[in-house]
Amino acid sequence: MKQKVRFQIEGMTCQACASRIEKVLNKKDFIESAGVNFASEEAQVVFDDSRSSIADITRIIEKTGFGAQQKTDTLPKADSGEPVHIGWRLWLLLAINAPFLIGMSGMMIGRHDWMMPVMWQFALASIVQLWLAIPFYKSAWASIKGGLANMDVLVTTGTVSIYLYSVYMMFQHRGMGHDGMAHVYFEAGVMVIGFVSLGKFLEHRTKKSSLNSLSLMLKLTPSKVNVQRNGTWHSLSLDQVQTGDMLRANHGERIAADGVVESGSGWTDESHLTGESNPEMKQQGSKVLAGALVTDGSLIYRATQLGSHTLLGDMMNALSEAQGSKAPISRMADKVAAVFVPVVVGISLLTFALTWSLKGDWQAGLMHAVAVLVIACPCALGLATPAAIMVGMGKAVKHGIWFKDAASMEESAHVNAVVFDKTGTLTEGRPQVAAVYLMLDSGFDEDDLFRIAAAVEQNATHPLANAIVSAALARNLDLPPTSQAQTVVGAGISAKISGLGLVKVGKTNYANLTLPADLDGVWPIASLVAVSVDDRPVGAFALADALKSDTAEAIRRLKAHDIEVYVMSGDNQNTVEYIATQLDIEHAFGNMSPRDKAAAVQKLKDEGKVVAMVGDGINDAPALTAANVSFAMKGGADVAEHTASATLMQYSVNQLVDALLISRATLKNIKQNLFFAFFYNILGIRWPLWVFSAR
């Protein structure tokens, strides 16, 4: 049986490390797939658990020279939020670098030993090379033992070479050239070790504070919670809370668990999950979500889900897994990084050989060769894609968009056609009063019509009845009492209203109403509910599935970015065309089965379009699967959510546009990162040869 497991990897220093681990894992026949992300320092492995175990995979990773620890769904503890501080080793390195940096100004006047005699340089360089650089040596040796060469191999080879050369020149030839100057380069090795160490520190701090959104989410759950035990309130740590406990959250505090409000009322901000900043009113029976901020009031709620089982926990695990996945565009960088160090070493040796043979100066050849080694940077290639993916994923989550993996985000950036389901996606998914018709001689106004119709419909449970009652209540109308309510199956419902008579509400023939033939707009495609009093028709309602408030704006935004829009629905063609006309959508298809939708999506793909499908129902699942990338509405059918590439938390199609734009911006950033990573390395590695040829 297939099992997917994630590991936290320790000891990686560049993309070459990640590529090596990935290559070793993928060679095992019981492993279906393995991916290692250098930026998140995580490995994701799918394997056959009938032929191997998690412990076996851990040992395989450790044999390559790295530490590995399985990541579970248990939420990690939030860190303190304090910035990463420079350690004593780096401070000492920087302190030793300072006089070398100042002393290098003497090179401008041809004095290598200005402000620092050679023996001082030797002493400080020895401290760095024989003590402070030990972590580089350990990493390089572990890398070589594991069968690869990482960036620390380059740094070690380059700095040790230049240190030994300088020691040789100082003691064997007293470090003096024909001009009487000391030809030693202790400052080069010291500064390379110092600057690479500083770069690693900055890289670590950036990954910790900027690239990952998880640490910010962890802080959304309180460390201490007010819990009721034996009728008394206690302040307990969150890990002591159990499912079923009664918890209290006051103004300014955060909800600790998913639950149901038992008493109290207040407003909560759930934007951390939905991306929607408008607070929601909570009262008895309302659901509350872990991490939500109580902006007003006080709530007592019963915990139903804790930790990783909450919606927040699910989002954090999903984000962690998505950020740790790889985008297809990263394959090129991975392939280059896998052979980067051996190629650089080869170029370095070639540079040394050519310089020595053509110029007859092995010392110049050594300097050029060392320059090639220390200027190369595989980390730039390794971080170019995953760093952008991690930031993009974090931005998407803040907008209420959950991508399942990096590949989905990359594919979304190429989308040029979007297919929408209608019901529940473009529309609210429930009938609403869209128009009202009044008989001229009825003696009723609109409020009167709503009042008597809703009074009678209160006795029914039909969705159309509920829509009329909700509309009347929204107008703050007082509904008169009714009596002798009677339902006529397939026709409507009647009831007596004191002082008025027998009121019938239902089909037009049931209420003796004939509508004018020239009614246009929504009337031809709406569900009709007529009203009569003592068999005298007084008016009618047109009920239709209303558009969501932001649907029109979303369609305009898609068109502004040259994305074609299609609507496909199982509803009748007239209804679909009416909705499409309202939204200025040219391509509208009705009477479509789930199989028809999937076939239509495949046809668009065959025409060369990159298709995104958006839906929320079980009948949308085949089309969601057929599309290049798919989006499901949170709260829709479970099968749709599990099938889709991403989930929209606001139940809003406007989020789809945000998702596509974030994906485009992320892919653009990845391409920029890769360009500059390749450009820097190519330019840097060519520089010594360029200098030589210029001379």
C-alpha positions in Angstrom: 0.0 0.0 0.0 1.3 3.5 -0.9 2.2 5.8 1.9 3.3 9.4 1.8 5.7 10.7 4.5 7.6 13.9 5.0 11.0 14.3 6.6 12.8 17.3 8.0 16.3 17.2 6.6 19.3 18.5 8.6 22.7 19.4 7.2 22.0 20.5 3.7 24.1 23.5 2.6 23.1 23.9 -1.1 20.9 22.5 -3.8 23.5 19.8 -4.6 22.8 18.2 -1.3 19.1 18.1 -2.0 19.7 16.7 -5.5 21.9 13.9 -4.1 19.4 12.8 -1.5 16.6 12.9 -4.1 18.7 10.8 -6.5 19.6 8.2 -3.9 15.9 7.8 -2.8 14.5 7.6 -6.3 16.9 4.7 -7.1 15.1 2.5 -4.6 12.5 0.3 -6.3 10.1 0.5 -3.3 10.0 4.3 -3.5 7.5 5.6 -6.1 8.6 9.2 -5.9 10.9 11.4 -3.8 11.4 15.1 -3.8 13.7 17.2 -1.7 13.2 20.9 -1.2 16.4 22.8 -0.2 14.5 26.0 0.8 12.1 24.2 3.2 14.7 21.6 4.1 12.1 18.9 3.6 11.7 15.6 1.8 8.4 14.2 0.6 8.5 10.5 -0.2 5.8 8.1 -1.6 6.7 4.5 -1.0 5.3 1.0 -0.7 4.9 0.3 3.0 4.6 -3.4 2.4 8.2 -3.5 1.2 9.8 -0.9 3.4 9.3 1.3 6.4 9.8 4.9 7.5 12.8 3.8 9.6 14.4 2.3 6.4 14.0 5.5 4.5 15.4 7.5 7.5 18.5 5.2 7.4 18.9 5.7 3.7 18.9 9.5 4.1 21.4 9.3 7.0 23.8 7.2 4.9 24.0 10.1 2.5 25.4 12.2 5.3 22.3 14.1 6.5 20.0 13.9 9.4 16.3 13.0 8.9 13.3 13.2 11.2 9.7 12.3 10.2 7.3 15.2 10.2 3.8 14.4 11.6 0.5 16.2 11.5 1.0 17.3 15.1 1.3 21.1 15.1 4.7 22.3 16.1 5.1 24.8 18.8 5.3 28.4 17.8 8.7 30.0 18.1 9.3 33.1 20.1 9.2 35.3 17.0 12.5 36.9 17.9 15.0 37.4 15.1 17.8 35.0 14.5 20.9 36.3 16.3 24.5 36.2 15.0 26.5 33.6 17.0 29.9 34.1 18.5 31.6 32.2 15.7 30.3 34.6 13.1 31.0 37.6 15.2 34.6 36.5 15.6 34.9 35.9 11.9 33.6 39.4 11.1 36.0 40.9 13.7 39.0 39.1 12.0 37.7 40.2 8.6 37.7 43.9 9.6 41.4 44.6 9.7 41.9 42.6 6.4 39.2 44.7 4.8 40.9 47.9 5.9 44.4 46.5 5.0 43.2 45.6 1.5 43.1 49.3 0.7 46.9 49.2 0.7 46.7 47.1 -2.5 45.6 50.2 -4.3 49.2 51.6 -3.7 50.9 48.2 -4.2 51.4 47.4 -0.5 50.0 44.0 0.6 51.3 44.4 4.1 50.1 47.9 4.7 48.7 48.3 8.3 49.1 44.5 8.8 52.5 42.7 8.7 52.6 39.3 7.1 53.0 37.5 10.3 49.9 39.1 11.7 48.0 38.0 8.6 49.3 34.5 9.0 48.3 34.3 12.6 44.7 35.6 12.0 44.3 33.4 8.9 45.5 30.4 10.8 42.8 31.0 13.5 40.2 31.1 10.8 41.5 28.3 8.6 42.4 25.8 11.4 39.5 26.5 13.8 36.6 28.7 12.6 36.4 27.0 9.2 36.0 23.5 10.8 32.2 23.4 10.1 33.0 23.8 6.4 35.4 20.9 6.5 33.0 18.7 8.3 30.2 19.5 5.8 32.5 19.0 2.9 33.8 15.6 4.2 30.2 14.4 4.9 29.2 15.5 1.4 32.1 13.6 -0.2 31.4 10.5 1.9 27.8 10.6 0.7 28.9 10.6 -2.9 28.4 14.2 -3.8 30.1 17.5 -3.7 28.3 20.5 -2.2 29.1 24.2 -2.0 31.3 23.6 1.1 33.6 21.5 -1.0 34.2 24.5 -3.3 34.8 26.8 -0.3 37.1 24.3 1.4 39.1 23.5 -1.7 39.5 27.2 -2.6 40.4 28.6 0.8 42.7 25.7 1.8 44.6 26.0 -1.5 45.1 29.7 -1.1 46.1 29.4 2.6 48.7 26.7 1.8 50.0 28.7 -1.1 50.4 31.8 1.1 52.1 29.8 3.8 54.5 28.3 1.2 55.3 31.7 -0.1 55.9 33.2 3.3 58.2 30.5 4.7 59.9 29.1 1.6 60.5 32.3 -0.3 60.0 34.7 2.6 56.9 35.9 0.8 58.9 38.3 -1.3 58.6 38.9 -5.0 61.0 40.7 -7.3 59.5 44.0 -6.2 60.2 43.3 -2.5 56.5 43.0 -1.6 55.0 40.0 0.2 53.0 37.9 -2.3 50.6 36.2 0.1 46.8 36.1 -0.1 45.7 35.3 3.5 43.0 37.9 3.2 41.3 36.1 0.4 40.7 32.9 2.3 39.7 34.8 5.5 37.2 36.9 3.7 35.7 34.1 1.7 35.1 32.1 4.9 33.7 35.2 6.5 31.4 36.3 3.7 30.1 32.8 3.0 29.3 32.4 6.7 27.5 35.7 6.7 25.6 34.7 3.6 24.5 31.4 5.2 23.3 33.3 8.3 21.3 35.7 6.2 19.9 32.9 4.1 18.8 31.0 7.3 17.2 34.1 8.8 15.4 34.9 5.5 14.0 31.3 5.3 12.9 31.5 8.9 11.3 34.9 8.9 10.2 35.7 5.4 9.8 32.6 3.3 7.6 30.6 5.6 4.1 31.7 6.6 3.7 28.8 9.1 5.4 30.5 12.0 2.9 33.4 11.7 -0.1 31.0 11.7 1.2 29.1 14.7 0.9 32.3 16.7 -2.9 32.5 15.9 -3.7 29.9 18.6 -3.3 31.1 22.2 -0.9 29.4 24.5 -3.2 29.8 27.5 -7.0 29.1 27.4 -9.9 29.7 29.9 -11.3 26.3 30.5 -14.3 25.3 32.6 -13.6 22.3 34.9 -16.1 21.2 37.6 -18.0 24.5 37.3 -14.9 26.6 37.8 -12.9 28.5 35.2 -9.1 27.8 35.0 -6.3 29.2 32.8 -4.7 26.2 31.3 -2.1 25.6 28.5 -3.6 24.7 25.2 -2.2 21.2 25.2 -4.3 20.4 28.3 -7.6 21.1 26.5 -9.7 18.1 25.5 -12.4 17.7 23.0 -15.8 18.6 24.6 -14.3 21.1 27.0 -16.1 24.4 27.5 -13.8 27.3 26.6 -14.2 31.1 26.9 -12.8 33.8 24.6 -13.3 37.5 25.5 -12.8 40.6 23.4 -9.2 40.8 22.0 -8.6 37.0 22.5 -8.3 34.3 19.9 -10.4 31.1 19.6 -8.3 28.1 20.6 -10.2 25.3 18.9 -12.9 24.7 16.3 -16.2 24.5 18.2 -19.8 25.6 18.7 -21.0 28.6 20.7 -23.0 27.5 23.8 -23.6 31.0 25.2 -22.7 34.6 24.7 -22.4 36.6 21.5 -19.8 38.6 19.7 -18.0 39.3 16.4 -15.0 37.3 15.1 -12.4 37.9 12.4 -11.8 34.8 10.4 -9.6 36.4 7.7 -6.7 34.1 8.5 -8.7 31.2 6.9 -10.9 32.9 4.4 -9.0 36.0 3.4 -12.2 38.0 4.1 -11.6 40.8 6.6 -15.3 41.5 7.4 -16.1 40.2 11.0 -18.9 37.6 11.4 -21.6 37.7 14.1 -21.5 34.6 16.5 -24.2 33.6 18.8 -25.6 30.4 20.4 -25.2 27.5 17.8 -22.7 29.3 15.6 -19.5 27.6 14.6 -16.2 29.2 15.6 -12.8 28.4 14.1 -9.4 28.1 15.8 -7.3 31.2 15.4 -10.2 33.6 14.9 -9.9 36.9 16.8 -12.9 38.0 18.9 -13.2 41.7 17.9 -16.2 42.4 20.2 -18.2 40.5 22.8 -17.5 37.3 24.7 -18.1 33.7 23.7 -18.4 30.4 25.6 -17.9 27.6 23.2 -17.5 23.8 23.3 -14.3 22.5 21.6 -15.1 20.0 18.8 -11.7 19.8 17.1 -8.2 20.5 18.4 -4.7 21.0 17.0 -4.1 19.5 13.6 -7.7 18.4 13.3 -9.0 22.0 13.2 -9.4 23.9 9.9 -6.4 26.0 10.9 -4.3 22.9 11.5 -5.5 21.4 8.2 -4.5 24.6 6.4 -1.1 24.6 8.1 -0.4 21.0 7.2 -1.6 21.7 3.6 0.6 24.8 3.3 3.6 23.0 4.7 3.2 20.1 2.2 2.5 22.5 -0.7 5.5 24.7 0.1 7.7 21.6 0.3 6.6 20.3 -3.1 8.4 21.1 -6.4 7.3 23.0 -9.4 8.1 21.5 -12.8 10.2 24.6 -13.7 12.6 23.7 -10.9 13.7 20.6 -12.8 16.1 22.5 -14.9 17.8 24.1 -11.9 17.9 20.8 -10.1 19.6 19.1 -13.1 22.2 21.9 -13.3 22.8 22.0 -9.5 23.3 18.2 -9.4 26.4 18.5 -11.6 27.3 22.1 -10.7 30.1 21.4 -8.2 31.9 18.8 -10.3 31.7 21.0 -13.4 33.0 24.0 -11.4 35.9 21.9 -10.1 36.7 20.8 -13.6 36.6 24.4 -14.9 38.9 25.4 -12.1 41.4 22.8 -12.9 41.2 23.7 -16.6 41.7 27.4 -15.7 44.8 26.5 -13.7 46.3 24.3 -16.5 45.6 26.8 -19.3 47.0 29.7 -17.3 50.1 27.8 -16.3 50.8 26.4 -19.8 50.1 29.5 -21.8 51.4 32.1 -19.4 54.0 30.1 -17.7 53.0 31.3 -14.2 51.6 28.6 -12.0 50.9 31.2 -9.2 48.6 33.2 -11.5 47.0 29.9 -12.5 46.4 29.0 -8.9 44.8 32.4 -8.2 42.5 32.1 -11.2 41.5 28.6 -10.3 40.7 29.5 -6.7 38.7 32.5 -8.0 36.5 30.1 -10.0 36.0 27.9 -6.9 35.0 30.5 -4.5 32.8 32.6 -6.8 30.6 29.8 -7.8 27.2 29.7 -6.0 25.0 26.6 -6.4 22.8 28.0 -3.6 21.5 30.7 -5.9 20.2 28.0 -8.3 18.8 25.9 -5.5 16.8 28.8 -3.9 15.6 30.4 -7.1 12.4 28.3 -7.4 11.5 27.1 -3.9 12.0 30.5 -2.3 9.5 32.1 -4.8 7.1 29.1 -4.3 7.1 29.5 -0.5 6.4 33.2 -0.7 3.7 32.7 -3.4 2.0 30.0 -1.3 2.0 32.2 1.7 0.5 35.1 -0.2 -2.2 32.8 -1.6 -3.1 31.6 1.8 -3.5 35.2 3.1 -6.0 35.6 0.3 -7.9 32.5 1.3 -6.5 30.3 -1.5 -5.1 26.8 -0.8 -3.0 25.3 -3.5 -2.3 21.6 -3.0 1.2 21.7 -4.5 3.7 23.8 -6.4 2.9 22.2 -9.7 -0.7 23.5 -9.5 0.5 27.0 -8.8 2.9 26.9 -11.8 0.2 25.6 -14.1 -2.3 28.3 -12.9 0.1 30.9 -14.2 -0.4 29.6 -17.8 -4.2 29.5 -17.7 -5.9 31.3 -20.6 -9.4 29.8 -20.4 -11.7 29.4 -17.4 -14.8 27.2 -17.3 -17.4 28.0 -14.6 -20.2 25.8 -13.3 -23.2 28.0 -12.8 -25.2 26.9 -9.7 -23.3 27.6 -6.5 -20.3 29.0 -8.3 -21.4 32.0 -10.3 -24.7 32.1 -8.4 -25.7 31.8 -4.8 -27.1 28.3 -5.4 -30.4 29.1 -3.8 -33.6 30.8 -5.1 -34.2 34.4 -4.3 -36.9 36.9 -5.3 -35.7 38.5 -8.5 -38.8 40.4 -9.6 -42.3 41.3 -8.4 -45.5 41.7 -10.5 -48.6 43.5 -9.2 -52.1 43.6 -10.7 -53.0 47.2 -11.3 -56.4 47.0 -9.7 -55.3 44.7 -6.8 -55.2 47.5 -4.2 -51.9 46.0 -2.8 -48.4 47.5 -2.8 -45.2 45.4 -2.8 -44.9 45.3 0.9 -48.5 44.1 1.2 -47.8 41.3 -1.3 -44.7 40.2 0.5 -46.5 40.3 3.9 -49.5 38.1 3.0 -47.5 35.7 0.8 -44.8 35.2 3.5 -47.5 34.7 6.2 -48.9 31.8 4.3 -45.5 30.4 3.1 -44.4 30.2 6.7 -46.4 27.0 6.8 -44.4 25.4 4.0 -40.9 24.0 3.8 -40.3 24.4 0.0 -37.1 26.4 -1.0 -39.2 28.8 -2.9 -41.4 29.4 0.2 -38.3 30.0 2.3 -37.0 32.6 -0.2 -40.2 34.6 0.0 -40.3 34.5 3.8 -36.6 35.6 3.9 -37.3 38.5 1.6 -40.2 39.7 3.7 -38.2 39.5 6.9 -35.4 41.4 5.2 -37.9 44.2 4.6 -38.7 44.2 8.4 -42.3 43.4 7.7 -44.7 42.1 10.4 -46.4 39.0 9.2 -50.1 38.5 10.1 -51.3 35.3 11.8 -52.8 32.6 9.6 -55.2 29.7 10.2 -56.5 26.6 8.4 -53.3 26.2 6.4 -53.7 23.6 3.7 -51.2 22.3 1.2 -52.2 21.1 -2.3 -49.4 18.9 -3.5 -47.9 20.1 -6.8 -49.9 23.3 -6.7 -49.4 25.5 -3.7 -50.6 26.3 -0.2 -53.5 28.3 1.2 -54.4 29.8 4.6 -56.9 32.2 6.0 -55.8 35.7 7.2 -58.1 37.5 9.6 -59.8 40.5 7.9 -58.6 39.6 4.5 -59.8 36.1 3.5 -58.4 33.0 1.9 -54.9 33.6 0.5 -53.5 31.1 -2.0 -49.8 31.0 -2.9 -48.4 28.7 -5.6 -48.5 28.1 -9.3 -50.1 30.6 -11.5 -53.1 28.5 -12.4 -53.6 27.6 -8.7 -53.9 31.4 -8.0 -56.0 32.1 -11.1 -53.2 34.4 -12.5 -52.3 34.9 -16.1 -49.1 36.9 -16.6 -48.8 39.3 -19.6 -46.9 37.7 -22.5 -44.6 40.7 -22.9 -42.8 40.3 -19.5 -39.1 40.1 -20.2 -35.9 40.1 -18.2 -35.8 37.2 -15.6 -39.5 36.3 -16.0 -39.1 33.8 -18.9 -36.5 31.7 -17.0 -37.6 32.2 -13.4 -39.7 30.0 -11.1 -43.1 31.7 -10.7 -45.1 32.0 -7.5 -48.5 33.7 -7.8 -50.8 35.1 -5.0 -54.6 35.4 -4.9 -57.0 36.6 -2.2 -60.4 34.9 -2.3 -59.5 33.6 -5.7 -58.8 37.1 -7.0 -55.2 37.3 -8.4 -53.2 40.1 -6.9 -49.6 39.5 -8.0 -46.6 37.2 -8.5 -43.0 36.7 -7.7 -40.2 35.7 -10.0 -37.6 33.6 -8.2 -34.2 32.8 -9.6 -30.8 31.8 -8.5 -29.1 35.2 -8.0 -25.6 36.1 -9.0 -23.0 36.4 -6.2 -22.2 40.0 -5.4 -18.7 39.9 -6.8 -19.2 37.6 -9.8 -19.5 40.4 -12.4 -16.3 42.0 -11.1 -14.4 38.7 -11.3 -15.5 38.2 -15.0 -14.3 41.7 -15.8 -11.0 41.1 -14.2 -10.5 37.8 -16.1 -11.3 39.5 -19.4 -8.9 42.3 -18.6 -6.1 39.7 -18.4 -7.1 38.2 -21.8 -8.6 35.0 -20.2 -11.5 33.5 -22.1 -14.6 32.7 -19.9 -17.0 29.8 -20.4 -20.1 28.8 -18.3 -21.3 25.1 -18.4 -24.3 23.9 -16.5 -26.8 21.2 -16.2 -29.6 23.9 -16.1 -31.6 24.6 -19.2 -30.1 26.6 -22.0 -32.3 29.7 -21.6 -31.4 30.0 -17.9 -27.7 29.6 -18.7 -27.8 32.1 -21.5 -29.6 34.6 -19.3 -26.9 34.4 -16.7 -24.2 34.6 -19.4 -25.8 37.7 -20.8 -25.9 39.4 -17.4 -22.1 38.8 -17.1 -21.2 39.4 -20.7 -20.0 35.9 -21.2 -19.9 34.8 -24.8 -19.6 31.0 -24.3 -22.6 29.5 -22.5 -23.7 25.9 -22.5 -26.7 24.4 -20.8 -28.3 20.9 -20.4 -24.8 19.4 -19.8 -24.2 16.2 -17.9 -21.1 15.7 -15.9 -19.7 13.6 -18.8 -20.5 16.5 -21.2 -18.6 19.0 -19.1 -15.5 16.8 -18.9 -15.6 16.2 -22.7 -16.0 20.0 -23.3 -13.0 20.8 -21.1 -10.9 18.1 -22.9 -11.9 19.7 -26.2 -10.7 23.1 -25.1 -7.4 21.5 -24.1 -7.1 19.8 -27.5 -7.5 23.2 -29.0 -4.3 24.3 -27.2 -5.9 26.1 -24.3 -4.7 25.8 -20.7 -8.0 25.4 -18.9 -9.0 26.1 -15.3 -12.3 24.6 -14.1 -14.2 26.1 -11.2 -17.0 24.2 -9.5 -18.4 23.0 -6.1 -20.7 20.0 -6.7 -20.3 16.3 -7.1 -21.3 16.6 -10.8 -18.3 18.9 -11.3 -15.7 16.3 -10.3 -15.1 14.8 -13.8 -14.6 18.3 -15.3 -12.3 19.3 -12.4 -10.2 16.2 -13.1 -10.1 16.8 -16.9 -8.9 20.5 -16.6 -5.2 21.5 -16.5 -5.9 23.1 -13.1 -9.0 23.1 -11.0 -10.6 25.2 -8.2 -13.3 24.1 -5.7 -15.3 26.2 -3.4 -14.8 25.5 0.3 -17.9 24.0 1.8 -19.0 22.4 -1.5 -19.1 18.7 -2.1 -16.1 16.8 -0.5 -15.4 15.0 -3.8 -15.0 18.3 -5.6 -12.5 19.6 -2.9 -10.5 16.4 -3.0 -10.4 16.4 -6.8 -9.5 20.1 -7.3 -5.9 21.5 -7.4 -6.8 24.3 -5.1 -9.6 25.4 -2.7 -11.2 28.9 -2.6 -12.1 29.6 1.1 -14.4 32.6 0.5 -16.8 30.8 -1.7 -16.1 33.6 -4.2 -15.0 33.5 -7.8 -13.1 36.7 -7.3 -10.6 34.6 -5.4 -10.0 32.6 -8.6 -8.7 35.8 -10.2 -6.4 36.4 -7.2 -5.1 32.9 -7.5 -4.3 33.2 -11.2 -2.6 36.6 -10.7 -0.6 35.4 -7.7 0.5 32.4 -9.7 1.6 34.6 -12.6 3.6 36.9 -10.3 5.2 33.9 -8.7 6.2 32.3 -12.0 7.6 35.6 -13.2 9.7 35.9 -10.0 11.0 32.3 -10.5 12.1 33.1 -14.0 13.8 36.3 -12.8 15.5 34.4 -10.0 16.7 31.7 -12.4 18.0 34.2 -14.9 20.1 36.1 -12.4 21.3 32.8 -10.7 22.6 31.5 -14.1 23.8 35.0 -15.2 25.8 35.5 -12.0 27.4 32.1 -12.0 28.3 32.2 -15.7 29.7 35.7 -15.4 31.6 34.8 -12.2 33.1 31.6 -13.5 34.1 33.2 -16.8 35.7 36.2 -15.1 39.2 34.6 -14.4 39.5 33.5 -18.0 38.3 36.9 -19.2 41.0 38.6 -17.1 43.6 36.2 -18.4 42.6 36.8 -22.0 42.6 40.6 -21.4 46.2 40.4 -20.3 
